Amino acid sequence: MPLKKLKVLDFSTLLPGPYATRQLADMGAEVLRIEAPNRPEITRDMPPFDEQGVNYIHSYLNRSKRSLGLDLKKASAVEVVKKLVKDYDIVVEQFRPGVMDRLGLGYETLKAINPGLIYCAITGYGQTGPYKSRPGHD
């Protein structure tokens, strides 16, 4: 597997980020999804479901990944991420611009902890410009 030495922290939801990190996982990267325990991933509730009630889309997008539930609005969860990022190569996030900074987990903060970190921010309308704060993806 060409990416078996890479470790990815995945803060994304829905389709764009999970699809990208699934591609990395399929090529051997270790992907750890950070999920909000009090707000389930939307794709978990979208039909179609298999015989056990598991969503096909969620299973497809998140195969080969591990998952950790953290409420990023809590300081203790932010500290967990800061410890984890020391040993990870890549962060993928899909929040609106500025959200990771407000959580205390923005690029500059994480780069100070791990100078070799690759930080990928996926947004519907980019990091700058008149539509940067609008939600959107795909």
ABEGO torsion letter per residue (X at the ends): XAAAABBBBBABBEAAAAAAAAAAAAAGBBBBBBBBAABBBAAAABOBBBAAGBBAAAAAAABGBBBBBBBAABAAAAAAAAAAAAABABBBBABBBGAAAAAGABAAAAAAABAABBBBBBBAAEABEAAAABBEBX
